[in-house]
Amino acid sequence: MMSGPFGVLRFPVNGGGLESEPPTVYADIYTGAIYLDKPHEVERYERAFGDIWEASLGEDASRGLLLQAAEELRNG
């Protein structure tokens, strides 16, 4: 899936323990932004987020990669 930045918005539960609003995806697109709240749309973005999370480096590895890149840029 090709996408720009996005966030899955979740809202507080009400007194009965139900979500006060349905989860909503906020996505930046070329001409502005969109909000998606159909369950299958939200599920697709939640899966994408999970895949991104699994593929990402941990905090220490990320820091090391950034330091390595900065050093390479500094040394030209």
Buried (B, 14 or more C-beta within 10 A) or exposed (E): EEEEEBEBBEEEEEEEEEEEEEBBBBBEEEEEEEEBEEEEBBEBBEEBBEEEEEEEEEEEEEEEEEEEEEEEEEEE
